Amino acid sequence: KVTIPANKVKDGSEVKAKDKKGNTASDETTGKAGNNPTTPETKPTAPTVKPQNDGSVDVTPAAGTDSLEITYTPEGENTTPTNFTVKKENGKWKGENTP
């Protein structure tokens, strides 16, 4: 099963799909995308930011979240903050350009 998120497919637009096996394809089937939900997603709980005795900082995401955006000022800098995002993939938190 493949799910196209509601915020990625235009409301009411036609979605087409067909299966393939080798060089043979099934008949094409179509369906119409529904409308986005009218109730907003619930706001997640804020993450926990906990300074450690060695000068590091632990940032723990709240339960049920799927990404975490972190902003901090690097050692030796005075005013230029750095941002990075980590995302939960297959139950593990992964990010690029993490310190």
N, C-alpha and C positions, 0 to 999 in steps of 0.2 A: 504494500500500500504506500502511495506517495501522497502527501498532503501539501497543497499549495496554500500558504497562509492567507487569511482573509485580507490582510493589508497589502498583499502582493498581486492579487487578481482583481480586475475591475468588476464591480458589482453588476450582475446581470449579463456579463460577457459569456460568449460561447467557449467552452473548453473541449478540445478534441484529443482523442487518444486511440492508439492501436498497439497491439502486441506484435512482437516479431520473434521468429524462431528461425535462425539461420538467414536465408534469403527470402523467406516467406513471411508475409505480414497478414494479420487479421483484418477484418473489416474495420473501418474507422467508426468509433462511437462518439457521440457528442452529449454534452450536458451544459446547463447554464449555471454559472456561479451564483450563489445566493448573495444576500446583502450582508454587509458587515454588522456585527452585533451592535445594538444601540446602547448597551450598558458598558461603561468603561471597565478596563481591567482594574483589578484591585491593586492599590499601591503597595509595593513590597516593603517589608520592615527594613530599616537602615542597617547596614553592616556594622560590625564591631571593629573599632580601631583601638588597639592596645599597645602602648609603648612598652618595650622590654628593657631590662637593666643594662643590656649590652649596647643600647642605642638603636637597635632595630625596632621595627614596628610590625606587629601582626595585624592583618586585616582579614576578618572572617565574614564571608557573605552570609546573609540571612537564609534560613531554610526556604526552599521553593523558588529561589532566584536562578536565572540562567546566565547572567553576565554581571560583571563587577567592574566599574570604572574607578580608577584610582589616580589622584593627582597629588604630587609631592614636590618639594624643592630638593634637588640633589645636593649632596655634600659639596661644599666649596662654592655654591651659588647663593646669591642673595635674593634675587627677584624673579628668576625664570623658572616657573613650575614645569614639571614634566607630567604627561598623562600616559596612561596605558590601560588597556582593557583586557580582562581575562574572561573566557567563556567556558561554560560547562559543556563538555562533549563526552558522551558515553560515560557519565558519572565522574569525570575527572576535569579539574580546572586547568585550562591551557591558555597561554597568551603569548603574544609576540612582543619583543623589546621589553621584556620584564627585567627588572634590575637583578 
